Amino acid sequence: MAVTVQFRRGTAAQNNAFTGAAGEVSVNTTNNSIRVHDGSTAGGHELMLATAVNISGNIPIGNVSGTISADSMEDGSSIDGGTY
């Protein structure tokens, strides 16, 4: 006999009103996303789906500071060298 695992599920409105236990997972049936709960936040924390993002153009990322060394770049290139 096969085992079926089924999470709590409901519409976006139902999920927004629900405060699940810490680590509990629920399914938003409005947009088929998954929410992870922390025991205190109503609605939990919605996880972003890989197919939900289609970004083009310039995206502001806020203030960035620090240093990136060539050792930390995957291909060994540097920021100053213009190869990314």
C-alpha positions in Angstrom: 0.0 0.0 0.0 1.4 3.4 -1.0 1.8 6.2 1.6 0.4 9.6 0.8 1.7 12.7 2.5 -0.7 15.6 2.5 -0.1 19.1 3.9 -2.7 21.6 5.2 -4.0 23.6 2.3 -6.3 26.5 1.6 -6.8 29.7 -0.4 -4.5 32.7 0.0 -7.1 34.3 2.3 -7.3 31.2 4.5 -3.5 30.9 4.6 -3.1 34.6 5.6 -5.4 34.0 8.6 -3.6 30.8 9.7 -0.8 30.6 12.2 0.8 27.2 11.9 3.1 25.5 14.3 6.9 26.1 14.0 8.1 24.1 11.0 4.6 23.4 9.8 4.1 23.5 6.0 0.9 24.5 4.2 -0.1 24.9 0.6 -1.7 28.0 -0.9 -4.2 26.7 -3.4 -4.7 30.2 -5.0 -1.2 30.3 -6.5 0.1 26.8 -5.7 2.9 28.1 -3.4 4.2 26.6 -0.2 4.3 28.4 3.1 6.5 27.5 6.1 5.3 28.5 9.5 7.2 29.7 12.6 4.5 29.4 15.2 3.8 33.1 15.5 3.5 34.8 12.1 0.0 34.7 10.6 0.2 33.4 7.1 3.7 32.0 7.6 6.5 32.6 5.1 5.7 32.0 1.5 8.5 30.4 -0.5 9.2 31.7 -4.0 8.8 29.3 -6.8 11.6 29.1 -9.4 9.1 29.6 -12.2 7.5 32.7 -10.5 10.3 35.1 -11.4 10.9 36.6 -14.8 13.3 39.6 -14.2 14.8 41.9 -16.9 16.3 45.3 -16.7 18.0 47.0 -13.7 17.0 45.7 -10.3 18.0 47.9 -7.3 19.6 45.8 -4.5 20.2 48.5 -1.9 23.5 49.4 -0.4 26.3 47.0 -1.0 29.7 47.3 0.6 32.7 45.1 1.1 35.4 43.5 -1.0 35.3 40.6 -3.4 38.6 39.0 -4.1 39.5 37.1 -7.2 39.8 34.0 -5.1 36.1 34.2 -4.3 35.0 34.6 -7.9 34.0 31.3 -9.5 36.1 31.8 -12.6 38.9 33.7 -11.0 38.0 37.0 -12.6 38.0 40.3 -10.8 35.4 43.0 -10.5 37.9 45.7 -11.5 38.9 43.7 -14.6 35.3 44.0 -16.0 34.9 40.2 -16.5 31.8 38.9 -14.7 
